[in-house]
Amino acid sequence: MEAPLRSIHVVAGVLTDVRGRVLLARRGEDSDLSGLWEFPGGKREPGETSEQALVRELHEELGIEAEVGEALIEVPQEYPGKRLRLEVRAVRRWKGTPRGREGQALTWVAPDRLARYSMPSADVPVVGALRQPDRYLVTPEPGTDMASWRHSLQRALESGIERIQLRARSLPAEAYAALAREVADACRRAGVDLLLNRDVALAAELGAGVQLGSEQLAGVSARPLPEGQAVGASCHDLEDLRQAQALGCDFAVLGPVAATATHPGATPLGWDGFVALREQVALPIYAIGGLGPDDLAVARGHGAQGIAAIRGFWP
């Protein structure tokens, strides 16, 4: 019988300066994962609150007196011999000038350049939480009342949704392509990120992203679209997630977390099942299945990028 993995609770801070840049620290040569860049922080000691641990660590590492802000995400991540829980908090105010008191290199990075830095697995989803939308609307099938569907889409675009997947598998190919062009124009005007369900060729033509189905993953050997056109993957198990990560997908959608009418025969993962899969990959992951806006904080607390939903976000 294998011994249980050692559990470590780490609290890290996202320090943001007046120019919107984020501070990264480089791990020293005498530490594991040396040379990688991470959000500064450290282990929470027995008897400490998360706020106390982060204030202490930022003083020891950077020489600042920090004011700890809101929770951003908690990432469960398994490493060889240990299971890490990375709790991340916003830090927008502090006294003093950050400097590497332990000899570590520091750098201020524009948010859109964070993904260019090599990071430990647990830090990668944090970049996703900072850079990508926390809500992902999957459209319902259009049905016969297209006027009502278009009206609801426009309301969704006006509601603040920043990422939409067009899912209209019931339409013939020609009708779907025409609708995709129409929706792409509407999303472009609204500044909303559009992904097409499964149709790589049409996505490439329209400059949109693509949401790969789980059944497509095994047959794809390389990222199907260039950087700048989002690639998501619908996943149900660890094999799907690992393939999505190997392809360089920008994110995955994992579920169902709870019972859902869309997949009535599927067994829900529950949050424990979600975490058990989440901690095996370094990838932003949306939770899907029976979830809505009220579940966002819970999802972030279990390492999710955010929530993907049909009914939960469709007006």
Backbone torsions as a table, in degrees:
resi	resn	phi	psi	omega
1	MET	NA	127.8	-177.9
2	GLU	-72.8	142.3	176.9
3	ALA	-69.5	145.3	178.2
4	PRO	-63.4	147.1	179.7
5	LEU	-68.4	144.7	176.0
6	ARG	-67.2	131.9	-179.2
7	SER	-99.0	132.9	-180.0
8	ILE	-129.8	130.9	177.0
9	HIS	-106.8	114.3	179.8
10	VAL	-112.4	138.5	175.8
11	VAL	-115.8	126.1	-178.8
12	ALA	-124.1	157.9	-178.9
13	GLY	-118.8	140.3	170.7
14	VAL	-98.0	98.4	179.4
15	LEU	-85.9	124.0	-178.3
16	THR	-120.5	126.5	-178.6
17	ASP	-89.7	-178.0	-174.6
18	VAL	-66.5	-18.0	177.3
19	ARG	-92.2	2.6	178.9
20	GLY	84.5	4.6	179.8
21	ARG	-79.0	154.1	-177.0
22	VAL	-113.4	138.8	-178.2
23	LEU	-86.8	130.0	172.8
24	LEU	-118.8	147.2	176.1
25	ALA	-119.6	144.4	-178.9
26	ARG	-97.2	132.8	-179.7
27	ARG	-68.6	138.0	-176.4
28	GLY	-71.6	164.7	-177.3
29	GLU	-67.1	-21.8	-178.2
30	ASP	-92.1	7.6	-179.5
31	SER	-111.1	161.4	173.2
32	ASP	-69.6	156.6	-175.7
33	LEU	57.0	35.8	-176.4
34	SER	-60.6	145.5	177.6
35	GLY	87.9	-12.9	179.3
36	LEU	-83.8	154.8	-179.9
37	TRP	-96.2	144.0	-177.0
38	GLU	-148.2	167.4	172.9
39	PHE	-79.8	131.1	-172.6
40	PRO	-65.7	146.3	180.0
41	GLY	160.4	-159.6	179.9
42	GLY	-178.0	-170.4	-174.1
43	LYS	-69.1	140.8	172.3
44	ARG	-85.1	122.9	-177.3
45	GLU	-86.5	156.8	177.4
46	PRO	-55.3	134.8	179.1
47	GLY	89.7	-9.6	179.7
48	GLU	-92.5	146.7	164.3
49	THR	-81.2	166.9	178.0
50	SER	-62.3	-39.3	179.6
51	GLU	-63.7	-44.3	179.4
52	GLN	-62.9	-41.6	-179.3
53	ALA	-63.2	-42.9	-177.4
54	LEU	-70.5	-40.8	176.6
55	VAL	-59.2	-45.5	-179.8
56	ARG	-63.5	-47.7	-177.4
57	GLU	-63.5	-41.5	-179.5
58	LEU	-69.0	-30.7	174.8
59	HIS	-69.6	-45.0	-179.0
60	GLU	-66.1	-41.6	-175.2
61	GLU	-83.1	-38.9	-169.6
62	LEU	-117.6	-12.1	-179.7
63	GLY	73.9	28.8	-179.4
64	ILE	-119.0	159.3	172.3
65	GLU	-105.3	105.5	-170.1
66	ALA	-96.3	148.9	171.3
67	GLU	-106.6	111.8	-173.9
68	VAL	-80.3	131.2	-178.7
69	GLY	-102.0	-150.3	-171.4
70	GLU	-71.7	158.6	175.8
71	ALA	-71.5	138.7	178.8
72	LEU	-106.4	-49.6	-178.7
73	ILE	-168.1	153.7	170.8
74	GLU	-123.4	120.3	-174.4
75	VAL	-108.0	115.2	171.2
76	PRO	-82.4	131.5	-177.3
77	GLN	-144.4	130.6	177.4
78	GLU	-95.7	130.9	174.8
79	TYR	-121.4	164.5	177.0
80	PRO	-54.6	118.5	176.1
81	GLY	81.8	-1.7	-178.7
82	LYS	-153.9	156.9	175.7
83	ARG	-120.5	117.6	-174.3
84	LEU	-100.1	141.7	168.2
85	ARG	-118.4	111.1	-178.4
86	LEU	-100.3	107.3	178.2
87	GLU	-96.4	126.4	-173.2
88	VAL	-118.3	130.0	-178.9
89	ARG	-122.8	149.9	175.4
90	ALA	-77.3	140.3	174.8
91	VAL	-133.8	105.6	-177.9
92	ARG	-110.4	-10.2	-179.8
93	ARG	-134.2	139.2	176.0
94	TRP	-162.3	162.2	175.9
95	LYS	-109.4	137.2	-178.2
96	GLY	102.3	174.1	179.3
97	THR	-111.5	120.0	-179.5
98	PRO	-58.8	131.6	175.6
99	ARG	-147.5	154.2	-177.0
100	GLY	-78.2	89.1	-175.5
101	ARG	-70.5	-17.8	-179.9
102	GLU	-106.1	17.6	178.4
103	GLY	84.2	3.8	-177.9
104	GLN	-79.6	145.9	175.7
105	ALA	-74.8	144.6	176.7
106	LEU	-124.2	152.0	174.9
107	THR	-152.4	141.3	174.7
108	TRP	-95.4	128.8	-170.7
109	VAL	-125.2	132.5	172.8
110	ALA	-63.4	139.6	-175.7
111	PRO	-52.6	-36.5	-177.7
112	ASP	-75.1	-2.7	177.6
113	ARG	-109.8	-0.3	-176.6
114	LEU	-59.0	-38.8	-176.0
115	ALA	-66.8	-11.9	180.0
116	ARG	-80.8	-11.3	-177.3
117	TYR	-94.4	133.8	177.4
118	SER	-72.1	127.1	-173.8
119	MET	-132.5	159.1	169.8
120	PRO	-60.5	155.9	-175.3
121	SER	-54.3	-40.4	-175.8
122	ALA	-68.1	-24.9	-177.4
123	ASP	-82.3	-21.6	-177.2
124	VAL	-61.2	-46.3	177.1
125	PRO	-63.8	-23.8	177.3
126	VAL	-65.4	-41.2	176.5
127	VAL	-60.8	-41.1	176.6
128	GLY	-60.2	-42.7	179.7
129	ALA	-64.5	-30.7	179.5
130	LEU	-80.7	-31.2	-169.0
131	ARG	-106.9	-24.8	-173.4
132	GLN	-109.7	156.2	179.7
133	PRO	-60.7	149.6	178.5
134	ASP	-92.9	-6.9	176.2
135	ARG	-124.0	136.1	-176.6
136	TYR	-131.4	107.1	-178.9
137	LEU	-85.2	125.8	171.5
138	VAL	-104.2	121.8	-175.4
139	THR	-71.2	146.6	171.4
140	PRO	-74.9	165.0	175.7
141	GLU	-60.1	139.3	-175.9
142	PRO	-61.9	-35.3	-177.8
143	GLY	70.9	-154.7	-175.8
144	THR	-95.5	-20.9	-177.9
145	ASP	-94.8	79.2	-176.2
146	MET	-68.3	-30.7	179.8
147	ALA	-63.3	-43.4	178.5
148	SER	-65.8	-39.9	179.9
149	TRP	-62.6	-45.5	179.9
150	ARG	-64.0	-38.6	178.5
151	HIS	-63.0	-43.2	179.3
152	SER	-66.1	-38.4	177.4
153	LEU	-61.2	-44.4	-179.9
154	GLN	-63.4	-39.4	176.7
155	ARG	-63.7	-37.8	177.6
156	ALA	-64.0	-42.8	179.4
157	LEU	-63.0	-33.1	-179.5
158	GLU	-82.6	-11.4	-175.3
159	SER	-82.1	-11.4	-178.2
160	GLY	106.1	0.2	174.0
161	ILE	-59.8	134.0	-176.7
162	GLU	-111.5	-8.2	-179.4
163	ARG	-143.5	128.9	-176.9
164	ILE	-133.1	138.7	170.2
165	GLN	-108.0	123.7	174.8
166	LEU	-83.8	111.0	179.5
167	ARG	-119.9	105.7	-178.4
168	ALA	-142.0	61.5	-172.5
169	ARG	-72.7	-14.5	-180.0
170	SER	-79.2	-14.5	-177.4
171	LEU	-82.0	145.4	170.5
172	PRO	-60.5	157.3	-173.9
173	ALA	-55.3	-43.6	-177.8
174	GLU	-66.2	-42.2	179.4
175	ALA	-67.6	-37.8	178.5
176	TYR	-64.3	-43.7	-179.5
177	ALA	-62.2	-40.5	178.9
178	ALA	-64.9	-42.4	178.9
179	LEU	-65.7	-40.0	-179.9
180	ALA	-61.0	-40.8	178.5
181	ARG	-64.2	-41.6	179.0
182	GLU	-63.8	-46.5	-178.6
183	VAL	-68.1	-36.8	178.3
184	ALA	-61.3	-41.0	177.7
185	ASP	-64.0	-43.1	-179.2
186	ALA	-65.4	-41.4	179.4
187	CYS	-67.5	-37.5	179.2
188	ARG	-63.2	-42.3	179.0
189	ARG	-65.7	-34.0	-177.6
190	ALA	-87.9	-5.3	-178.0
191	GLY	70.5	33.1	-177.5
192	VAL	-106.4	139.0	179.4
193	ASP	-77.5	120.1	-178.6
194	LEU	-109.4	134.0	172.0
195	LEU	-122.4	140.3	177.0
196	LEU	-97.5	141.1	-179.5
197	ASN	-72.4	109.5	170.0
198	ARG	71.8	-18.4	-171.1
199	ASP	-91.2	89.4	-177.0
200	VAL	-65.7	-44.5	-175.8
201	ALA	-62.8	-44.9	-179.8
202	LEU	-68.5	-37.2	177.0
203	ALA	-61.6	-43.3	178.6
204	ALA	-61.8	-40.5	-179.7
205	GLU	-64.9	-39.8	-174.6
206	LEU	-90.6	-5.2	-176.5
207	GLY	72.5	22.9	179.6
208	ALA	-96.9	179.0	173.0
209	GLY	-93.9	179.8	178.3
210	VAL	-136.6	141.3	172.8
211	GLN	-105.4	108.5	-178.8
212	LEU	-76.6	136.5	174.2
213	GLY	-76.2	155.1	-178.8
214	SER	-59.3	-32.1	-179.7
215	GLU	-73.7	-15.7	178.0
216	GLN	-83.6	-25.6	-167.0
217	LEU	-58.2	-45.0	-176.2
218	ALA	-64.6	-24.8	-177.7
219	GLY	-92.5	2.5	179.9
220	VAL	-107.0	126.4	-175.5
221	SER	-101.7	-11.9	-179.1
222	ALA	-152.8	160.4	178.4
223	ARG	-54.1	125.4	-171.4
224	PRO	-81.9	-12.9	179.6
225	LEU	-133.1	154.0	-179.8
226	PRO	-71.6	164.7	173.8
227	GLU	-55.9	142.1	-176.9
228	GLY	101.3	-21.3	171.6
229	GLN	-112.8	111.0	-170.7
230	ALA	-62.4	140.6	174.4
231	VAL	-123.3	117.3	175.8
232	GLY	-112.3	165.1	180.0
233	ALA	-138.4	131.8	175.1
234	SER	-86.2	121.0	-172.2
235	CYS	-126.5	149.2	179.5
236	HIS	-127.7	-13.7	-177.8
237	ASP	-151.1	-179.7	-176.0
238	LEU	-66.4	-36.7	178.7
239	GLU	-60.6	-43.2	177.2
240	ASP	-60.2	-46.4	-177.3
241	LEU	-63.3	-42.5	-179.6
242	ARG	-66.8	-35.7	176.7
243	GLN	-68.3	-40.1	177.5
244	ALA	-60.9	-41.4	178.8
245	GLN	-66.8	-41.9	-179.8
246	ALA	-63.7	-31.5	-179.9
247	LEU	-77.7	-11.9	-176.7
248	GLY	79.6	30.7	177.1
249	CYS	-63.1	149.1	179.4
250	ASP	-74.3	-27.5	178.9
251	PHE	-165.8	167.0	173.0
252	ALA	-123.7	160.2	172.0
253	VAL	-118.8	122.7	-172.4
254	LEU	-122.9	131.8	178.2
255	GLY	173.1	-169.4	4.5
256	PRO	-79.3	139.3	176.8
257	VAL	-78.3	-40.8	178.1
258	ALA	-125.1	171.0	179.2
259	ALA	-61.9	140.9	-178.0
260	THR	-143.9	144.2	179.4
261	ALA	-69.7	-22.4	-179.8
262	THR	-66.9	-36.6	178.1
263	HIS	-129.4	73.3	-172.6
264	PRO	-63.6	-24.1	-178.0
265	GLY	-90.5	-4.5	-176.3
266	ALA	-80.9	142.9	176.8
267	THR	-84.4	121.1	-178.6
268	PRO	-62.7	143.8	176.5
269	LEU	-71.8	-35.2	-167.9
270	GLY	70.9	166.9	-178.6
271	TRP	-68.8	-32.2	177.6
272	ASP	-64.9	-41.5	177.6
273	GLY	-66.7	-37.0	177.1
274	PHE	-61.2	-46.9	-179.1
275	VAL	-62.8	-40.9	-178.7
276	ALA	-59.8	-30.9	177.1
277	LEU	-88.4	-40.2	-179.6
278	ARG	-54.5	-41.3	-172.7
279	GLU	-75.4	-3.3	-177.9
280	GLN	-94.3	-10.7	-177.0
281	VAL	-134.0	159.2	175.6
282	ALA	-107.9	88.2	-171.2
283	LEU	-160.2	134.9	171.5
284	PRO	-63.3	135.8	-175.7
285	ILE	-134.4	126.6	169.8
286	TYR	-87.5	138.5	172.1
287	ALA	-88.1	139.3	-178.9
288	ILE	-137.8	155.8	175.1
289	GLY	110.1	97.8	176.9
290	GLY	69.2	23.4	-175.1
291	LEU	-118.0	158.8	178.7
292	GLY	-149.5	-170.1	-175.9
293	PRO	-55.5	-34.4	-178.5
294	ASP	-68.1	-14.1	-178.9
295	ASP	-93.7	1.1	-172.6
296	LEU	-62.3	-46.1	-178.6
297	ALA	-64.0	-40.0	177.6
298	VAL	-64.1	-41.9	179.3
299	ALA	-61.5	-46.4	178.8
300	ARG	-62.3	-33.3	178.5
301	GLY	-69.7	-14.1	177.3
302	HIS	-110.6	16.0	173.9
303	GLY	90.8	8.8	180.0
304	ALA	-81.0	144.6	171.2
305	GLN	-60.8	-38.0	-177.9
306	GLY	171.9	-155.4	-176.5
307	ILE	-116.6	135.3	168.2
308	ALA	-110.5	138.4	-175.9
309	ALA	-160.8	155.7	169.9
310	ILE	-97.4	-73.7	-176.7
311	ARG	-61.7	-33.0	-176.5
312	GLY	-65.7	-24.1	-175.7
313	PHE	-122.1	-10.2	-178.1
314	TRP	-80.6	122.9	-176.8
315	PRO	-60.5	NA	NA
